[in-house]
Structures are given as C-alpha cells and as structure tokens.
Amino acid sequence: MIINSLTLCDFRVFRGKHDFDLTPRKKYDRKRPIILFGGLNGAGKTTLLAAIRLVLYGKQSLGSTISQKAYEEFLADSIHRSPANLVQASNSWIELSFSYSREGTVHCYKVKRSWNKSKRDIKEFLTIEDNGEQLSSLSREQCQIFLSELIPLGLSELFFFDGEKVADLAEDQTGKVLQHAFRKLMGLDIVDRLNKDLATIVRNAGATSQSENRKNEIEALEAQCIDIQNAREQATIKIEETTKQVVDVETRIDQISKSLEESGGAWVKTIKEDETKKIELEVKQDHLKSQLQQLFSDVLPLAIIRKKVVALVNELKDVQDYRTREHLRTNLASRLEKLKALLAKQSVPTDLALAIQEAFGDLLANNPDFPSSLARVEITNRQLETFRRCANELIPSAMNELTEIHTSLEDTSRQWEEAESRLNRAPNDDSEIQADFSELKILSEKRGDLRRQIAHAFEEKRILLSSERDLVRKIRKLYSENVDHARFSRSVDYAVLARNLLKDFVEESTSRRIGELEENFTRALRRLIRKEDIVREARIDPESLAVVLLDADGKSIAKSDLSAGERQIYALSILEALTRTSRRKLPVIIDTPLGRLDSKHRKKLVESYFPSASHQVIILSTDTEVDEQFFRDLSPETSHAYELIFDDQERCSFAEPGYFWRSDHERAA
C-alpha cells in the first residue's frame, strides 16, 4: 500500500482546503521512503494522523466503546472555527488517495469522508472510488466494512502509531499490551468475540431447555463430552511431540546428507531426490485415499446394484405413466357423460351418440390393474427425476472418477515402490561412509514410523470428534424433548464444534507466529539499542506473551533495569517486529517518535530504523526531535518535507514545503 495524497478541508486547526502529496519521490534514480512533517506543538501533526485514521475507520478510530452521540459530538467539534469569520463553516471533509495491490492487480482508491452540521444533527457521508469509478452500489455501512476488510483496524494500529502507543509498550511489565497488539495482529480478537457468543448460545440453550427428569442424563453425556475433549487434547499433544521428533530426525538426516555430499557420495543427491519424491508421493497417496473415502461416502456404493436401480427407475416411470393415463381416462369419461346428457336433452339423433361412443370407446375402456409391486408407491415427478439422475448420471460419473483415482493411485504406488527400491539398493561398500548410510537408513525408517504415528493420531482425533458429534446430537435430542425443536435444533451442536475448532486454530496459529516474532524482535532490538552487547536474545511466552530479555551469559534482564530511552527503543523494536511478522506492506506513520531518547539512541533510529521501517515512512516531528543535524542525516532517505506553521492571529495552521531549516537546506528538503 502507498498513500498518495491527503486532503483536508476545514478540519480542526486547518482552515479551508489543504493538499499534501505523500507519494515517495525518486531522487538520483532511487525512491526515497521518508516524508517528513515538522511542526511545533499544536501545529497539527497529530491532526494529520487522526485524519488518516478517521477517514479510514470513522467511529472505530475513536475506540470500540465510543457511543454514536459522542462520535457525532467529535465530528461537530472537528469542524474548524475561525474567530475572524462571522459565518462559521458547517461542514468538513477528508480525502485519502492510496494505491493497494490485490491479487496481483494495483487498485487506486480514493476515500472521502465528509459531514455536515445542522441545528438538529450531524450527517455523515462516505464514498469510495476504485480506479476512478465510484462504488455507488455500496451504502455508507458497506463502504466502511469494505475499508475495514481491506486494512483491518487492529493491524493499522501497528503501522499508524504515536508516542502514547510507544509509551504503553515501553511501560508494559505484564505483557498485556503486547498480547493485545499480537491478538489484533492475528485477528484473534475477532475469534475471542465469536467464542464468547458461541459460549452464550450453549449456556442459554442448556439453561432454557434442561428439565429435571433429563438433567442427570444430560450431565452424564456432557461428562463424556469432556472426557472425549481431554482425549483429543492428549492426541493433539502427542501429534505436537511426535512432530518435534520428526523435525529432529529430519535435521539429523540433513546433517548426514550434507556430510555425505562433502565426502563425495556420488549418489547422495539421488537419495535426497528419491526421499523427497517419496514424501510427495505419500502426500499424494493420502490425498487420493481421501478422495476414495469421499466417493464411498456418497453414491458410489449404489454402483454395485446400478442395474437394479435403473430397472427400478424404469418401473417407477411406467407406474407414473399408467397413473397419468388412468387420470386422463377418468376425466374424459366424466366429460363424455356430461356431453351425452346434454345431447339427450337436445333430441340429437342416436347415430351421433353411437359415433361418439365408437370414437372414444377405446380410451374409455377400463385398463387392467398395473402388474407391479410398486403400483401402490406414491412418488412425485421431482422425486422420479432425482432417481433417474442418480441412476443415469451420478453413479456413472462416480464410477468413472473411481477408475481415474484407482489408476492414479496404482501409478503413485508404483512410483513409491520404485523410489523405495532405489533407496534399498544403495551401495554399502564404502567403509568410510557406511556408518552414515546405515544411520541415514535407520533415521528414514524412524521418520516413516513417526509419520505413521502422526497419521494414526490424526485418525484418532477424527474418530473422537465423530463420537463427540454423536454425543452432542444426543444432548440436543434430550433438549428438544422438553422445548420447541425449532429453538434448539442445531445451535448447541455447531456451537460446541465451532468452539473446539476455534481453540485448535488459536493454539496452532499462535505457536507458528511466536517464533517468528521472537526472531524479528531480537534482530530489531540488537540493531537499535545503543549498548549492542546488552541483549543477546529475547524470548516470548506463548501463553502470556511476556517478554524475557537475556544477556550474553544467558541471564534474564529485568525490564526495570533499562533506562527510559532503552524502554522506548524496546517498544519501537516490538512494533517493528509486529509489523514484519504481519507480512503486510503498509506505510508506517510515526507521531513524535523520539521523546525521552538521548542523542545516541536518536542517531540509531535515524540511521537504522526510519529508512528501513517500511517502503513509505511518514514522520511527524518537532524541531527538538529531528533537529538540524538529524535532518541532514535523514536527507539521503527523505523524499520531501513539509513544515506545519500555526498562525496565532488567524488561529489556524498551514503548510509550506521544506523543513524548519529550509532556508539553509532547501535542496536537501
């Protein structure tokens, strides 16, 4: 994402319209990432950050607990008021233009949020343009949902931050602030809300449907559910432990393979290729077997009796045709009787009545009973068509698919056996590397056994999950005997299963990202902190997300032992680690980032943090944070700069190109 421009109109300290070009520019054939805003306190630096948050997130930018009334008061107070104007502005707007890559295509979005103030209320408007075309089909609420999905609010808090965010992380002793940021990074805050809602559904369903005469039985079944859940957790632990063993074995296999390569084993490369191919073939076999299971769980078993199914469909069609003819005959006979009675009243010649009887006599003759055991079966045309489609289309299609899968499975098995045979025929006459070969073979067998254990554990989990689902169905049935089935039909079942899936998802996703976060944080902290040897490693607890810093001797460093400046560097390192772990390429906007830092730490940030924080870095600084010397140091990475100036007479701010010292360094700015 690249922010191209920001436009404000009568927003807070900015009177009238103000355009800010934020696109990083090229200088000397190199794009420079930093756009620098300088301004004294109260000149409008924080207003720019607030404007970007407001145009993207609206009410959510003020916090999740803000009421609609408070938000409307905020919008009203944000309209610029000028003491020099008799007629004050009654509306304000913010427009943000940015480029965003989605599925390999770059979209140029233009978001405009405006609001009008009347005597009675505030009316807010939100529009979005995509490559010059307005998304007119979206309402304001839908536009807000679109923006929140495009750039999640929790994620933006890690990229658009101010000194307060840095201070919270710097003073965090318990890890709660980091835990909050990490959960938003992973989207786990949404999972928590969903989990609470599901728990409420289960609790309410149980509270309203449970009766005294079923309570003991329900409690027994719920106890069984808990036992099964505990068993599934044990299976999960076994999978994790076995997976770690597989990793250790594969690490040892890699070490031995490298040793063999260095010792000149000409066929070692072939072994690696065959082992890799075996793994790929095993994965493919598992996939094909899964497809076979899906086929056999559908209509494929009916292929055994397909001829009987086809005969049944044909017989049912004949019965349906017979009933149609009988209905037609009965209807026709009734109408002819009415016609004869009418002709008799008109004194029509007898010859005409005989002619009618002769013309329709064969149709009026009673048909014999249909000689079929299915004559009494009641079936609709739609049901008959479903049977016909199953017999003539679905079953043949499933048989063809079975043939293809079987052929592919045989070919995969043949290739696996060939690879296995090549590995077993590996030469063993080289005494120097024979021991490595033997160990490699043992490790390969051990790895295969461990993988089979993992597969068995996964199958055990699947069986336990199926048993739990059956128990939940029984519990639901007991509930439905005491209350209306429509109220509690499937909510408990799905809620319990969903909560278990959410729990597994949170544990798996957290464990995967914690290690990456530790590495990124350690790397950033060692690069930015002034005492380069003070921290050797950082460890993060997966449960509490509390951070433990280790020195060169492996001893923990108390966070209270760090100076105020070092704690701020610690916080910035956390933010950089979180943004890198997110793997999202968003601009970084930093408001007053250098408070409480000494000159050496500031120089570290200027040299090692700002230029590499992102592909676009917008810095909002005072003249004491980025002073003249730091401005010169930043110049090689600075695209352009603005100075925000507050006019005490007019009580408003305006921007001029350059920085505080533009008269001396206009070219650098």
Beta strands, then each sheet from edge to edge (+ up, - down):
strand 1: 2-11
strand 2: 14-21
strand 3: 26-27
strand 4: 30-31
strand 5: 34-39
strand 6: 91-102
strand 7: 105-117
strand 8: 122-130
strand 9: 133-134
strand 10: 160-162
strand 11: 537-540
strand 12: 547-550
strand 13: 556-557
strand 14: 588-591
strand 15: 617-621
strand 16: 638-647
strand 17: 652-657
sheet 1: 2+ 1- 6+ 7- 8+ 9-
sheet 2: 3+ 4-
sheet 3: 10+ 14+ 15+ 5+ 16+ 17-
sheet 4: 11+ 12- 13+
end
